[in-house]
Amino acid sequence: MSRLKKIKKRAKRRALRVRKKIKERSNLPRVSVFRSANHVYAQIIDDVGQRTLASCSSLELKDLEGDKKKKANVIGKELAKKAIEKGIAEVVFDRGKFLYHGRVKALADGLKEGGLKV
């Protein structure tokens, strides 16, 4: 097995492990996060109804300034604003295959600052 395949396999296993723990403990909507080299994407997913309730990304917000962490924080605040408009007050945070630090943590902090209970 090639090195890249092993890395992808470990990342997928890690994401499934995180998601399994979330689904066992709660039936609240979850905030799924994806970060690429340049952008951050987040969406609120209802697993029971199998649909996306709200989403936000750094591609949508054109006038973002600052470093990547500050952009992630603003995206978290914007997503929290959209969620509160739709009547969602509490969510669970799904970090996926990413470690909870840097941009992922900044996005979670933005959600909390925006008024969501994470």
N, C-alpha and C positions, 0 to 999 in steps of 0.2 A: 504494500500500500504506500502510495506516495505521501510525502510530508504534508502537502496541501490538503489531501483527502483526510488525513488524520486530524488536522487542525479544524476543518469544517465539521467533521464527525463529533469532535469534542465540543465545539460551540453549539451544535444542534442538541446534543445531550444535555448541556448546561441549561439551554433555554427551556427544554422540555421539563427538566427538573424544577426550575423556578416556576413555570406555569402550572405544574401539577400541584405544588404546595399552595399556590394561590387559589386554584379551583377547589381544593379540599377544604379550605378554611372559610371561604366566603362566596356568596353569590352576588356580590356587588359588581358594578361595571369596573373594568380594568383599564388602566392607562398603559398602552403598549408603546415602547420607545424604540426607535431605530436611529442610529447615528452613522453617518458616512464620514468620509474624510473632511468634507466641507459643510455638510448640512445636518440638521436634526429634524426628525419627524416624530410626531406623537399623535396618538388617536385614542379615543375612549370607545371601548368595545363592550357591547352587551352580549355575553356568551350564551345566555338563555335564549334570546331572540336572534342571535347570530347576525348582528348588524352593527355598523359603526354609528355611534351617536354624535360624535364631534371629532374634528381633526384640526391639526395646525402644523405648519412646517416653516422652516426658514426660507423656503422658496415663496411662500405666500406673502410674507411680510417683507416688502421691498426696502423700506427705509430703516433697516437695522444697522446700528453702528456699534463698534466695540469688538472685543475679542469673542471667541466662540462660546465661552461660558456665559457672557452677558447676553448673547443672542439666545442661548438655550433658556436662560432665566426669563427673558421676555416672551418666548414661545410658551413656557409654562404658565405665565400670567394670562396670556391671550387664550390658551386652552381652558383655563379655569373660568375665565369670563364667559366663554361659549357654553361651558357645562352648566354654570349657574343660570344662564338664560334658559336652558332646557330643563331646569329643575333638578339637576344632579348636584347633590351636596357632599357625597362621600364616595370615594373610589379606592381601589387597591392598585398599587404601583407594580407594574410588570417590567423589570429591567431587561428581560430577555437574556441574551448571551453576553451582555455588557456588564462590567463591574460598576458598582454603585459609587462612583467618584467622578470628578471632572464635570463634563457636560451633562451626564445623566443625573448626577446629584443636583446640579444647578437647575435643571428642568423640574425636578421634584420640589426643590425649594421655591421655584416660581409658582408651582401649583398651590403650595401651602400659602404663599404670600397673596395669591389671588383669591383665597377664601375657600378652597376645597379642603376637606378633611381626608388626608392621605394616610 
